[in-house]
Structures are given as structure tokens and as C-alpha cells.
Amino acid sequence: MLRFRQMRTSQKFASVHASVHNHFNQERALYSRQNFKLNRAAALAEWRGLFAP
């Protein structure tokens, strides 16, 4: 946070980072590799659908 010159900028970054992290963080150690890959692919497809032109 020391690299941000304004608190507003750091808050904006933190909010975007949190939403992206929450979307893709799937506790990999709790799932089998196959389920992890399926969940990751679904999250990525949803992410691409949100930001597709």
C-alpha cells in the first residue's frame, strides 16, 4: 500500500483485486484435480462472458 500515492487509488485496487481473487480462489487443496479444473474452467468462462465485447 505504500506504493500508492493516494488512498483512493489503493482502495480501488483492493476492491478489484478482492473480487477477482474471490472469483478464482477455489481452495485447490480441498478438491480433486479433475474437479478443480472443471471449476476453474467454469469461472474463466463466466469471467470471459462478463467482459466479452
C-alpha positions as CSV (number, residue, x, y, z in Angstrom):
1,M,0.0,0.0,0.0
2,L,3.0,2.3,0.4
3,R,3.4,2.5,-3.4
4,F,0.1,4.1,-3.9
5,R,0.2,7.9,-3.7
6,Q,-3.5,8.3,-2.9
7,M,-5.6,6.2,-0.5
8,R,-8.4,6.3,-3.1
9,T,-6.3,4.5,-5.7
10,S,-5.3,1.8,-3.2
11,Q,-8.9,1.3,-2.2
12,K,-9.9,0.9,-5.8
13,F,-7.2,-1.6,-6.5
14,A,-8.0,-3.6,-3.3
15,S,-11.7,-3.8,-4.2
16,V,-11.0,-5.0,-7.8
17,H,-8.3,-7.4,-6.6
18,A,-10.7,-8.9,-3.9
19,S,-13.5,-9.5,-6.4
20,V,-11.1,-11.2,-8.9
21,H,-9.4,-13.2,-6.2
22,N,-12.8,-14.4,-4.7
23,H,-14.0,-15.4,-8.2
24,F,-10.9,-17.5,-8.9
25,N,-9.9,-18.7,-5.5
26,Q,-11.3,-22.2,-5.1
27,E,-9.3,-23.8,-2.2
28,R,-7.3,-26.1,-4.5
29,A,-6.2,-28.5,-1.8
30,L,-9.8,-29.4,-0.9
31,Y,-10.8,-30.6,-4.4
32,S,-9.5,-33.4,-6.7
33,R,-7.6,-32.2,-9.7
34,Q,-10.4,-33.0,-12.1
35,N,-13.0,-31.0,-10.1
36,F,-10.5,-28.2,-9.7
37,K,-10.0,-28.0,-13.5
38,L,-13.8,-28.1,-14.1
39,N,-14.5,-25.3,-11.6
40,R,-11.6,-23.2,-12.9
41,A,-12.8,-23.6,-16.5
42,A,-16.3,-22.5,-15.4
43,A,-15.0,-19.5,-13.6
44,L,-12.9,-18.5,-16.5
45,A,-15.8,-18.9,-19.0
46,E,-18.0,-16.7,-16.7
47,W,-15.3,-14.1,-16.5
48,R,-14.8,-14.0,-20.2
49,G,-18.6,-13.8,-20.7
50,L,-18.7,-10.7,-18.4
51,F,-16.0,-8.9,-20.3
52,A,-16.6,-10.0,-23.9
53,P,-17.3,-7.2,-26.4
